[in-house]
Structures are given as C-alpha cells and as structure tokens.
Amino acid sequence: MWPFIKKEFYHIFRDYRSMVILFGIPIVQVLLFGFAITTDLNDVKIAILDQSKDVVTRELTQKITSSNYFLLVENLESESQIEAAFEKGDIRQVIVFEADFARKLEKEGTASVQFILDASEPNTANILNAYASGIINSYSLEKMKSLNALPAAINIKTRMMFNPGLRSVFMFVPGVITVLLMLVSAMMTSISITRERELGTMEALLVSPVKPLQIIIGKVSPYVLLSFINLIVILLLARFVFGMPIQGNIPLLLVESILFIIMALALGIFISTVSKTQQQAMLLSMFALMLPTILLSGFIFPIENMPVVLQWVSHVMPSKWFIIIIKDIMLKGVGIAYFWKETLIIFFMTLFFIGMSVKKFKLRLE
C-alpha cells in the first residue's frame, strides 16, 4: 500500500496544472470573496446642480463631499446637462438644489433638494439615496434651528433614472447574458478541442496542409452561430418574460454581442491550447472565467469599492466592458459614441486571444 501511495503523490506533484488547481483555487476564492464582496460604498462619483449658490447649499455640498461616501466630479450649470452626465457612465447621482434655497429655508421654513440616481443598479441606488438623505437630515437637525417659530425642514425628492421601478431584474439580466455567453462560448470551444486531442484527431489536423488560423476559424464558426442563437433566446426571455426594455439600437446590440462571443470563443481556444485534458479545460474555464466574471465585472458588486489591486485586475476582465456596453444600450439607449472605448478594448482582446491561440498551435506543429 505504501509504495502505491507514494506513486500517487509523485503522479500528483508531477502535474503542475493539477497542483495549481488544487492549491490555487481555494486561495484565490478566499481572497476574491473576502475583498470583492462588499456592500459598502466609497468615493462614488456624483455631480451637483446648485441653482442657489448660497451659504447653506455650499455648506451642504461640503458636508456631502467630506463624508467619504461621495466624490464630486462635476458641477452642472443647467438641468439639460443631467441626462448627458449620466450617459457618460461615470456619475451615479446628481444632487439638485433649488433656486433661493437659503431664503426659502429662512422665510418659509422649508426648501427642496432633489436626488437623481442611476437606478440601472437598484441596490447601489438605494444605498446612495440612504447615504445622501442621512447627511441632509443630519445637517437639518444639527445646524438649522427654528426660525419664526417654524421648524426648518429640507424636503428630499428622489428620482430614479433608467429603472424607475427599481426592478432588480434590470440589473441581473445584462450580467446573466454576459456570464452565459462567456462561460458557454469559452467552455464549448475549450472542451471540443481538448476532446479531439484526446481522441488523436487534432494531431491529424495539425499535420495537414491546413494552417493553424484556418483550423481555429473552422472550430469557432459553428459555435458563433450556436452562441448567437443562445443570445437571441436570452433576449426574448428577458423582453417578454421579465419585461426588460431595450431602449437602444437592437442591431448595434447584436453586433456588440457577436464581437463578445467571438472574443469568448477565442479565449476558449486559448484555454484549450494550455490544457491536456477535457477535465483541465473545464476546470480552467470555470476557475478563470466564472468567479472573476461574477465578482470582478461589476455584475453584482461595485468595482470602485474593491481594493485597488482588484480594480486593476478587473480591467483585464472582458465581461466588465461588455456589461457596460449592454447596460448602455438596453437601459440608457445611447449609441456607440458613449462606449466606443469599451468596444475597442474587447476588439483588441479578441485579436490577442486569436493571436495567442495561433502561436500555440504553431508551437505544437514545431
């Protein structure tokens, strides 16, 4: 029995891929879940439209920006700039102080402030609304004393943009589309190629006159069609079952989705080139794609609240950029002028994975 146990240990230690999976996955999972999963919000980018510009509104602005919850990145001049500020994708909340704010508070005992929030992520919008409301109410209770025997009150009005009903499905559907397209596309191609290698048919292809790029295109093409059909089914379910709106251009949404599908398929082929077996390909696909796609893409948890290192890591996650694109099209109804950078990033990622896959195939040929 003892020689058999030693043989098994040697067999395990000899396979470095198995060692990485055995010890690497638990460590990475603990770190990801420990640092990435948080509902706290810090330094959320906001804009302020101060139509009064008096002492009280300046004090309120100072109190809001000094709370560490909010980061003021833009001062708006008119209400017409509000929608454009949200469409850029950086600002989560706009705070609007009405005209003659201090005078109304002093003479009438009441003044109004409006919170306009990006509700494409309902949970984040609710948290931001609660934070800002708490700051305003705290200021009202601490600083504003009764004038003319009337209590000074600041009325807070809230407006949710892009998802007025705060339906959580509006947040989950874009993320689910991204996760499914990424996992299904990458996993299908990685397993199919490693299966051919195990059966010995891949070697026959590699010694044939067909070039590596042609092999890759031939392997990817059927899965592009199958993944596209998957996409159509998901979009139909989202629209007619869950009532998910598609505010933007549908052909543009389909083109962006096809680009993402091709990128995911190319990534799957790359995974297959570094995997010896179907099991390794499946584990690598799950480990390298599933958890990072869910945790580091902004699908559920805000990226800006994560440690800086994880924010850097999120930049290399294709799913992060596609979620931004699909939310901009489906919920905000904007065009490519607002997400051309994200499109270029996915395009160059596609070229990178195709190039690496071709290189790996050439190495195997040599």
Beta strands, then each sheet from edge to edge (+ up, - down):
strand 1: 44-50
strand 2: 70-76
strand 3: 93-97
strand 4: 110-118
strand 5: 153-161
sheet 1: 2+ 1+ 3+ 4- 5-
end
